[in-house]
């Protein structure tokens, strides 16, 4: 569990850094920037969780399951972020709240499906 939180925290930090770079450095829309940041951090998340947290091989089956989980997490990220911004929350606060929902989703699916043999 501790390893999952460290890996997830690192992936979340990467997601935030990339999102900020894309928004403030490249002038991208926050939803597009967050989506790209999420996708890139998901790759790092899979590789680190497979090796460090669940000690499984990095392979086709795990990658496919992780991809399904990440796509659902991406959709959740997009929908929650869009909804929270639409009700008037600042983008940074909306992203933090969104991240809490996505982390919960990712942990449950990872533990019970993605990294199971």
N, C-alpha and C positions, 0 to 999 in steps of 0.2 A: 504494500500500500504506500509506504513512504517513497519508494522508487517511482511509483506511478505519479505521485504528486510532484516530485522533483522533475521528472520528465515532462509532465503536463505543464508545470510552471515554466519550464524552459521553452516549451513550444508556445505557450501563451505569450511569454515575453517576446519571442521571435515574431509572433503574429502582430503584437502591438507595435513593435519597432518597425516592421515592414509597412504596416498600415500608416503609421505616422510619416514614414519616409515617402510613401506614395501620395499621401494627402498634402503634406506641407512641402515636400521636395519636388514632386512632379505635378502637383495641382490636380490630382485625381479626385473624383467623387468618392465620398467616404464609403459608400456601399461597394463600389468596385474595388477600392483599395483594400477594404476588409476581406472581401472575397478572395482576392489574390494572396493576401497575407495568410489567410486561413489555409488555402491550398498548399502553399509552400511550407508552412509550419506543420501541416499534417504529414508530409513526407518525413520530416525529421522526427516527428512524434512516433510514427510507425517503426522506423528503424531503431530508435532508442528504446521504445517499449518492448519490441521483439527481443532485443539483445539483453537489456538490463533488467526490465521488470518481470517479464514472463519467461525469459530465457528459452525462447523458441527459435527455430530456424527462420531466417528471412526467406520466405518462399511464396510460391504462387497462391496457395490456399489462404494463408494468413494475409497476404497482400490484397487478395480479392475481398476477403471479409472486411479488412480494414478500410478498403476503398468504399464498400457499401456503408460502413459505419461513418466514415468521414463525409461522404456525400449527404447522408442524413443529418450529420452534425452541421455541415455547411448550410443545408436548407434551414435547419433550426436557427443557425446563426443569422442568416439573411432575414428570415421572417421575424424573429425577435427584435433584431436591430432596427429593421424598418418600422415595426409597430411601436417600439419605444421612442424612436425619433418622431414618428407621426403624432404621438400624444404630447410632444413638446419637450422631451428630455434632451439634454445636451448630448452630443455624439459620444463624448468620452464616458459619461455616466451610463448611457445606453449600452455602450460596448462592454463595460464592466459587468453590468447585470446580465447581458447576453452571454458573456463568457461563463458566468456561474452556471447557467442552464446547460450550456454545451459541455462543460467539464463533467457535470453530473451524468449527462447522457453518455459521454464517451467512456467514463469509468464503468458504468453498469454494463454497457454493451461489450466493452473490452474484457471485463472479468467473466462474463457469462457466455460469450459467444466468440468474439474475434480471435482470442488467443487460446481457445480450447482446442484440444486435438480432435 
